[in-house]
Amino acid sequence: MSSPTESIAARLSALRERGDPVSQARTERAPDGVWVVDVLDKLRAIVLEQTPGERLPSDLEVAHGLISGLIGHDKAGRLIETLPDVRHCVGMDVEAAFKGDPAAKTYAEVIAAYPSVYAVATYRIAHQFYRLGRPVVARIMSEHAHSKTGIDIHPGATIGCHFFIDHGTGVVVGETTVIGNRVKMYHGVTLGAFSNKRGRADEGRKRHPTIEDDVTIYPNATILGGETVVGEGSVIGGNTWLTHSVPAFSRVQTEAPALQVSTREDAQTRTYDI
């Protein structure tokens, strides 16, 4: 008589032989997650100047070697060439966080403690891997930052410089999102796609909104759709549900709800406008 574990093993083996998505995934070559995070940490240290300046040439050589193992020698060289541009934008992102948050005391605090800087710097690095045709490497990097910060930025998104996410938890930025320069967002914002029945038939289409320059988006706003454009200089209020374009310098908000408070001392319900 076979043991219970032998019976279960036989059933699992039968499932593997069916070639379902899990079994198929085993046959597909995926990058080593630990290796990818090591590369990310090395590049982030370079971009955020967390290594001595005199070591920069040797650090770049080490980074090139690590990246070559993931995406090949030629593409590794092309990625290294993008680092000055990445560094430029990251510097502007740090400035945006410092100037946009009176609670920040120093630039060093912003780099050390602000989830936005961690997530956005990671996005800027991952985006270069995405552009070079290594989306799985890029997704591992972005999900690493997501797990640490609660900020989910798809590496395929296009994001301008001087970008700041205040607090940040719960932010979602979809793959085909386009964000301009000097945009500020708060926690809980979703820049997403409409759910539909087309599924993978929508691959390659623009599914997520465009946010033009100098837009501010307050907490828990949801902006959906590939044809939705938020014009420059606009302000999107908290808890807004937006599925169509608005022109430049718009102010978008939902109607203020009424707050009802009942107390034990006062049986009547009092209504306050908020």
C-alpha positions in Angstrom: 0.0 0.0 0.0 1.4 3.4 -1.0 1.8 6.1 1.6 -0.4 9.2 1.5 2.6 11.3 0.3 3.2 8.9 -2.6 -0.4 9.2 -3.6 -0.2 13.0 -3.4 3.1 13.0 -5.3 1.5 11.0 -8.1 -1.4 13.4 -8.4 1.0 16.4 -8.5 3.1 14.6 -11.2 0.0 14.1 -13.3 -0.7 17.9 -13.1 2.8 18.6 -14.2 2.5 16.4 -17.2 -0.5 18.3 -18.4 1.7 21.2 -19.3 -0.5 23.9 -17.6 0.9 27.5 -17.1 2.8 26.5 -14.0 4.5 23.6 -15.8 5.2 25.8 -18.8 6.8 28.4 -16.6 9.4 25.8 -15.5 10.6 25.5 -19.0 11.0 29.2 -19.6 14.3 30.8 -18.7 13.8 33.5 -16.0 16.6 35.6 -14.5 17.8 34.8 -11.0 15.9 37.2 -8.7 18.8 37.5 -6.2 21.2 38.4 -9.1 18.8 41.0 -10.3 18.5 42.6 -6.9 22.3 42.7 -6.6 22.5 44.5 -9.9 19.8 46.9 -8.7 21.6 47.6 -5.4 24.8 48.3 -7.2 23.2 50.7 -9.7 21.2 52.4 -7.0 24.3 53.0 -5.0 26.0 54.6 -8.0 23.1 56.8 -8.9 22.5 57.9 -5.3 26.3 58.5 -4.7 26.4 55.9 -1.9 29.9 54.9 -2.8 33.1 57.0 -2.7 33.7 59.1 -5.8 37.2 57.6 -6.3 35.7 54.2 -6.7 33.2 55.2 -9.4 35.2 53.9 -12.4 35.7 50.5 -10.7 32.1 50.4 -9.5 31.0 50.9 -13.1 33.2 48.1 -14.2 31.7 45.8 -11.6 28.2 46.9 -12.5 28.9 46.3 -16.2 30.1 42.8 -15.4 27.0 42.0 -13.4 24.6 43.4 -16.0 26.4 41.6 -18.8 25.4 38.3 -17.1 21.8 39.3 -17.2 21.4 41.0 -20.6 24.6 40.5 -22.5 27.8 42.6 -23.0 26.5 45.0 -25.7 23.3 45.8 -23.9 25.1 46.2 -20.6 27.3 48.8 -22.2 24.2 50.7 -23.6 22.6 50.6 -20.1 25.7 52.0 -18.4 25.7 54.8 -20.9 22.2 55.8 -19.7 23.3 56.3 -16.0 24.2 60.0 -16.3 20.7 60.7 -17.6 19.2 58.6 -14.8 21.3 60.3 -12.3 20.2 63.7 -13.6 16.5 62.8 -13.1 17.0 61.2 -9.7 18.7 64.4 -8.5 15.6 66.4 -9.6 13.3 63.8 -7.9 15.2 64.3 -4.7 14.8 68.1 -5.1 11.1 67.7 -5.7 10.7 65.7 -2.5 12.6 68.2 -0.4 10.9 71.2 -1.8 7.5 69.6 -1.9 7.5 68.4 1.8 8.1 70.9 4.6 8.7 68.0 6.9 12.0 67.2 5.1 15.0 68.6 7.0 17.8 67.7 4.6 18.4 66.1 1.2 20.2 63.3 3.1 17.0 62.5 5.0 15.0 62.4 1.7 17.4 59.9 0.2 17.7 57.8 3.3 14.0 57.7 4.4 11.6 58.7 1.7 9.8 55.7 0.0 9.2 57.9 -3.1 13.0 58.3 -3.7 13.6 54.5 -3.3 10.7 53.5 -5.6 11.2 56.2 -8.3 15.0 55.7 -8.4 14.4 52.0 -8.8 11.8 52.7 -11.6 14.4 54.8 -13.4 16.9 52.0 -13.4 14.3 49.3 -14.2 13.0 51.4 -17.1 16.3 51.2 -18.9 16.2 47.4 -18.7 12.6 47.5 -20.0 13.7 49.7 -22.9 16.5 47.3 -23.8 14.0 44.4 -24.1 14.5 42.8 -20.7 11.0 43.2 -19.2 11.3 40.4 -16.7 14.5 41.8 -15.2 12.7 45.2 -15.0 9.7 43.7 -13.3 11.7 41.9 -10.7 13.3 45.3 -9.9 10.1 47.2 -9.7 8.4 44.5 -7.6 11.3 44.6 -5.2 10.7 48.3 -4.7 6.9 47.6 -4.5 7.4 45.2 -1.7 9.5 47.7 0.3 7.5 50.8 -0.3 4.0 49.9 -1.3 4.5 52.0 -4.5 3.8 50.0 -7.6 5.4 51.6 -10.7 5.5 49.5 -13.9 8.9 49.8 -15.5 7.2 50.4 -18.9 5.7 53.7 -17.8 7.2 56.9 -19.1 7.9 59.4 -16.3 9.5 62.9 -16.6 11.9 64.4 -14.1 11.2 66.2 -10.8 8.6 63.6 -9.8 7.5 63.2 -6.2 5.0 60.8 -4.5 4.2 62.2 -1.1 3.8 59.3 1.5 3.3 56.9 -1.4 1.6 53.8 0.0 -0.9 52.3 -2.4 0.2 54.2 -5.5 -0.2 52.2 -8.8 1.2 53.4 -12.1 0.4 51.2 -15.1 2.6 50.1 -18.0 1.6 52.6 -20.6 1.2 55.6 -18.3 2.9 58.8 -19.5 3.7 61.3 -16.8 5.3 64.7 -17.6 7.7 66.8 -15.6 7.2 68.3 -12.2 4.2 66.1 -11.3 3.3 65.5 -7.6 1.1 62.7 -6.4 -0.1 61.5 -3.0 -0.8 58.1 -1.5 -3.5 55.8 -2.9 -3.4 57.3 -6.4 -4.2 54.8 -9.3 -3.2 55.5 -12.9 -4.8 52.5 -14.4 -6.6 50.8 -17.2 -10.2 49.9 -17.6 -11.0 46.3 -16.9 -12.4 44.6 -19.9 -13.0 41.3 -21.6 -10.3 41.7 -24.3 -7.6 40.5 -22.0 -4.3 39.9 -23.8 -5.8 41.3 -27.0 -5.0 44.7 -25.5 -1.3 44.0 -25.4 0.6 46.8 -27.1 -2.2 49.3 -26.8 -2.1 52.4 -24.7 -4.3 51.4 -21.7 -3.3 54.0 -19.1 -3.7 57.7 -18.8 -1.4 60.6 -19.7 -0.5 63.2 -17.1 1.0 66.3 -18.5 3.5 68.7 -16.8 2.9 70.4 -13.4 -0.1 68.3 -12.4 -0.9 67.6 -8.7 -3.0 64.5 -7.9 -4.3 64.2 -4.3 -4.9 61.0 -2.3 -6.9 58.1 -3.5 -7.7 59.6 -6.9 -8.3 57.1 -9.7 -7.6 58.0 -13.3 -8.3 55.4 -15.9 -8.0 54.8 -19.6 -5.5 55.1 -22.4 -7.3 58.1 -24.0 -7.6 60.0 -20.8 -5.3 63.1 -20.7 -4.9 65.4 -17.7 -3.9 68.7 -19.0 -0.8 70.6 -17.7 -1.1 72.5 -14.5 -4.3 70.7 -13.4 -5.2 69.7 -9.9 -7.1 66.4 -9.3 -8.8 66.3 -5.9 -8.8 63.4 -3.5 -11.1 60.4 -4.0 -11.8 61.6 -7.6 -12.8 59.0 -10.2 -11.8 60.3 -13.6 -12.2 58.5 -16.9 -12.1 61.3 -19.5 -9.7 64.0 -20.5 -9.6 67.4 -18.8 -8.0 70.6 -20.3 -5.0 72.4 -19.0 -5.3 74.1 -15.6 -8.5 72.2 -14.7 -9.6 71.8 -11.1 -11.3 68.4 -10.6 -13.0 67.4 -7.4 -16.0 65.4 -6.2 -18.9 67.0 -4.5 -18.2 67.4 -0.8 -20.0 64.7 1.3 -22.0 65.6 4.4 -20.6 64.4 7.7 -23.1 63.0 10.2 -22.2 62.7 13.9 -24.4 61.1 16.6 -23.6 61.4 20.2 -25.0 59.7 23.3 -25.7 63.2 24.9 -27.5 64.5 21.9 -29.9 62.0 20.3 -30.3 64.2 17.2 -28.0 63.7 14.3 -26.0 66.8 13.4 -24.9 67.4 9.9 -21.8 69.2 9.0 -20.5 70.2 5.6 -16.9 69.2 4.9 
